[in-house]
Structure formats: structure tokens, C-alpha cells
Amino acid sequence: MVALGVIGCGRIGRVHADSITVHPRADLVKVFDPIEAAAKEVGEKFGTEWVTDADQILLDPAIDGVVVGSPTPTHVDFLTRAVRAGKAVLCEKPIDLDLAKVDECRSVIGDLADRVMVGFNRRFDPTFADIHAQVGAGRIGALEQLIIISRDPAPPPAAYVRTSGGLLRDMTIHDFDMARFFLGDVVEVTAAGSNLVSPEIAEAGDIDGAVVVLRNSAGVLCTITNSRRCSFGYDQRIEAFGELGMLTAANQLPTSTRFSGADATEVAAPYLNFFLDRYTPAYRAEMDHFVTGIENGTPFSPGFDDGRAALALADAGVESLRTGATVRVAGA
């Protein structure tokens, strides 16, 4: 069994704790949170030891890997300490909001970056992964265009927005990684934003909608459409278009039940309305990749450099929003 510890007992830490608990080859040994009530609640929920001192996980020789699901400003510190202690690390995105700090971390950990996986769970969504595999197998010939649509059911609180790094670094960063998953290196970023959803988000200095156009070195285009609000649920779609055809991923429903009558045929249930409903299988598959990588000693994908590249694209998008110009990107 692969022994794992979780750093951070907030919402995403609980998601990972659950994925570890149900994994047949993993053991959730300890969970940490500096807030005793949070650590205790999660520890008791998953039947494992809980601690309020991170070193009890980071320095425990019996623990093989650490999941870092703490607040973003703490990621680099916990990641660095964990890999230096010989642990594999699954770090939630983003590694940090400051690209210079990410680069400094990369320099400090050196070759140990191979032991870091970054939590872009959507690569492991069964439908998205299947489309990626079919594109790679040549099902649609050469890829020419990619469309990514990602809209949340409702906007987050303004207090969250103020510390999130903004829509492009907080929300679109998943889509930047997905674009790279299909396109490889991206060389151009053009972004436009809007404030049509939430006055509170505008007052916090952020946008609540965006359209981003990416281009790779071969000229393949990708458009990303984001919104902080979607009245019909969690809108998560992909379309890959090529010379021989097109592959699409539609929104998911809780059941396949449909009503048919004399006047209409309609879907009986709304789309899934919460990220956990939509992406639980992806989180489970992501954890399996992490566990397998620890067992085999193989590099993880997405890795540290993928996390760095997605943040670089987000920064380029922010620059494009500011200037209204297309931004060239090196090595992202």
C-alpha cells in the first residue's frame, strides 16, 4: 500500500482524502490542518490520524507521498519541504500566483521536480481523455481547431475573488492546461474580458467573463470561453475539429432519462451543477496516476513544468487584457 498524507483540510483536501480512501492500493495515513477543528473533522470523517503540525506528515519516513491542498500562498513551502524529505507530491493548482516564485522553486528543487504532480484533474476526465486519445490516434486527422467552454453555475464570493489571482489565474488556468494537453506548446495569447455578471466581482477588480484565443507553433487555434455564471448548470464542453472530422464532449446529466410526448421531447433533469458531481471520476483517476507513479518511480503528468506553463499563459492573458494586444509566449 502507498502511504499518503494530506496537507490542508478544506474543500479540495477533503476531495483528495476521499479519493485516497477509496483507492485499493493507497492508505490515508494522516491529514494536517493548522485549524484543529478542521483537521479533527476530516481525520474522523475518513478514519485516520489528524495533526496540526505539518512536520508530522512531511518528516514521517513511513509516508510515501503528500497531497498539498492548502491555500495557494503555502503551496511552494509545503511542496519544497516535502520533496526534500523524499516524498512524491501532488500539488493543487496553481503552484503559486507569482511566476517568479514558481521559477525560484523550480531552481531550488532541481531534479526533484520529477516527483511533483500538479492537480489539473480535467486531463483525467474519462471523456476528455478519450477525445485526447482519439486525436492522438489520428481519428480526425490533423487537429486544426480546439474549442473549450467552461462556465460555472454561480459566481464565487467577492472575498474569494480578491485573493484568487483573478479569473484567468484561478478558473481559466484549468483550460490553459487543457489547451496545452491538446496543442502542446502555445506561442500566442489574445484575451478579452467582460463584467456582465457580478458588480461585486467588478468592484474587486476582476472580470467575470472571458474569451481567449491561443495559437501553437504549428498554427492550430484554440478558443476558450469562460463565465462565472451559467443558468443551466456546470457548462463543461470540448470540441476538437480536424481535417477528417470532429470530436465533441457534451455536458453531463445525472441520468439518461428523457421525456417524449406529442408536443416535445426533452431532457428531464438539468445538467450537473457542481464540480464534484461532474469531476469525481477525474479526481479518482488523477489519484490513481499519482499512486501508480509512486509505485513505479515514474515522472508524473501533468508535472511541475506543466503547472508553470499554465501560469505563464494566464499571465500572458492578463497582459493581453491590459494592453488589448496579442502576447507572444516563449516555451509555454
N, C-alpha and C positions, 0 to 999 in steps of 0.2 A: 504494500500500500504506500502511496505517495503522501507524505505528511505535509499538510498545508496550514498556514496561519493567515488570518485576515486582519489587515490594518484599516480601521475605520468601520464603525457600526451604524452608519447612516443608511440611506435607501439603497445605494449601489453596493455597499458592503454586505447588506442582507441578501441581495440578489446573488452575489458570488458565494456567500455562505451556503445558500440553498443549492446552488449548482455543485458545490463540493460535496455536500451531504448526500446527494442522490447519485454521485458518481461511483461506479463499482470499484474503482481502483484508487480512490482518494480518501483521505481521512482528515477531517477538520479538527486539528489539534487544539488551537487556541484562537480567540478573537481579542482584538485590542480596540479600545477607545479611551481617550482621556476623560470622558464623561462617564463616571461609574455606572449611572443608571442605564445608559445606552449599552455599555459593554455587558452588563449583567443581563439585560433583557435579551440580547442576541445570543449570548452564551447559553442561557437557559432555554431559549427557543430551539436551539439546534443541539442541545445536549453536550456542550463542550466547555472547556475551561475558558474563563474570561479574565482579562488582565487590564490594568490601567497604566502599565509601564511597557512601552513598545519593545524595550530590550529583552523582555521575557519571550518575545517571538523572534526578534532579529538575531539574538545571540544564542538561541536554543539549538544545539547541534542535532537534535532529533528532527528538526523541521527542514524539509527539502525545498519548499517554495513559499513565497509570500505574495498575497494579493494586496495591492495598495489601492484602497478605495476611500482614502481620506480626502479632505479638502485639497483642491489643486495646489495652493501655495506650499503644501507639505510634501508633494509627490517627490520632488528631486531629493530631498533629505532622506526620506524613507527608502527610496529606490537605491540611492548610493550606499547607504548603510547596509541594506540587505544584500546586494551583490558582493560587496566587500566581505560580508560574513559568509559567502559561499552559497547564497540562496539564489534560486531562479525567481524572477519577479514578473508578475502580471500587473502592470500599472494602468490604471484608468486614464483615459484621455482627458485633457491634454497633459503631456508630461509637465509643462508649465505654460503660462501665458506669455512669458518673455523668451523669445527665441535665443537671445544671448545667454540666458541662464541654461537653456537646453543644450546649447553648444558647449558651455563650460562643463556641464555634467558629463557630456559625451567624452570630453577630453580627460576628465578625472577618472572615469570608469574604464576607458580604453577598450580592450578586447572583451571585457566583461559585458559590454553592450549586447553580445550574442545571447546572454542569459536573460535578456529583458524582452518581454512581450507587451505590446500596447493594446489596450482594450477597445479596438474597433470591431465590435461584435458583429456588425452587419455583414462583414465578409463571410461569416459563418451561417447566415440565414440560409436555410435549405434552398429556397427559390432563387435568391441572388447568386448563391454558389453554383447552382445548376446552370443558370444563364452564363456565368463566367466560364464554366467548364465547356459549355457548348460553343461559346465564342472562340475559346482556345482551340477547340477541335475543328474549327472551320465551318460550323453549321451554317453561318450566314456569310461565309466568305470573309473578305477583309472588312473589319469594323470601320465604319465611316462616321457615324454619329451615335452619341450616347445621351440619353435624357434621364435625369434623376429628379424626382419630385419628392419633397419631404416637407410635410406640413403638420404641425402639432395641433391637437384638438383645442387647446386654450393657452393663452399667454401665461408665462410664469410671473410671479410677484415682482414688482419693481425692485424690491430689495435684492432679489436674486440677480436680476439683470445688472445691477450696479457692480457686482463683483464677478460676473460671469466671463468678462472679456469681450462681451458683445456677441451678437447673433453669429457672425462669421467664425469666431473662435470657439463658440460654445455649441452651436447647433450645426452649422454648415460644415464644421470640421469632419463630421462623420461622412458627409457627401464628398468632401475633398479626398478623403481616403478611398471612398468607393470609386471615384473617378480615376485615381491612380491605380487601383486594383485592375481596372479595365484598360486604361490608356498607357500605363507606365509613366515615364517622366512627363510632366506638364511644363510648358515653356512660356505660356501666356495666360494672364488672368484679367478679365474685364468684369467689373461688378457694378450693379445699380441697386439702390435700396429705396425703401419707402416707409412712411409712417401713416398707415391707414387703419390700424387695428386698435392700438392702445395708446392713449395720451400719456399714460404713466411711463411707458417704455420710452416715448419721445422725450419726456422730461428727464429720464435717467440718462439721456444722451445716446440712445441706441436706436436701431431700425427694427421694424417688426415684419418686414418682408424683403426679399432679395431675389434677384436673378443674376446668376454668374455664368459667364461663358469661359470655358477653358479650351486651350489648344495644345496638343502634344507636338513633338518634334516632327512627326510624320504628317501633320495637318489634320488629324482626327479631332473633331469638335465634341465638346460635352457642354450641355446646359444644365444648370442646377436651379431649381425653383424652390424657394422656401417661404413659409409663412408661419407666424406664431399662433395663428388661429385657423381652424378648419371646422366648419359647422357639421360636416358629415362624418367626423371621426379622425383617426390617425391615418393620414394620407401618405403612403409609402410605396412609390412605384418606380420602376425602371424600364426603359426601352432601349434596346441595343439594335441598331439598324446597320445593315451591311449590303454588300453587292448582291447577295443571294437571298436576302430575306430579313426578317425582323424577329427578335425575341422580346417578350414583354413579361413583366411581373405585375400583376394586378393587386389591388388592395384585398385584404383577407377578411373573411366573415367568420363569426363564431360557429356557424353551421352552414350546410349547403342547402338548407330548406328554401324553397321558392313557392310563392303562391301564383297559381294560374287560374284566371276566371274569364268570363265573357268579355269583360271590358279591358283587362290588363293582365300582364304577367309582371310580377315584381319580386324583389328580394324582400324577405320577411323580416330580416334582422339588420341593424346598422353595422357598419364596419367596426372592427376592433377599435377601442377608444383609449387604450393605454399602452405605453411602450412595453410593459411586461407581458401583456396579453399577446402583443404582436411578436416580440422578440425572445420569449423564453427559450424556444428551441435553439436560437442563435447563441444565447448565453451558455446553454448546456454544451453545445458543440465547441464553443470557444474554450471552455474549461477542459474539455477532452483533449483539445490540441495542446493546451498548457501541460496537462498531466502526461501526455504521451511524449512531449518534448523533454520533460524532466526524466522520464524513464529511459529515453534513448540518447539523451545528451545532445540532441539536435537543435539547431537555431530555430527561433520562433518566427512566425509570420502572421500578422504584422509585427515587426520588430521596432527597436528604438529608432532606427533611421526612418522608418515609415511614419512614426509619430512626429519626428522632426519635420519631415517633408510636408505633412498635412498642415502643421502650424505655419510653415513658410508660405503655403498657398493662402491660408487665412490672412496672414499679414499682408500679402500682395493684394488680396481682395479689399482689405481695409484701405490700403494705399490707393487702389483704383476708385473706391468710393469717395475718397478725399479729393482726388485730382480730376476725376472724370475721364481718366486715360487708361489705356491698356498697359499693364505692367508686365515686363519681362521677368522671368524667374529662371534662376540657374540651379539645375540639379534637384528639382522638387518633383 
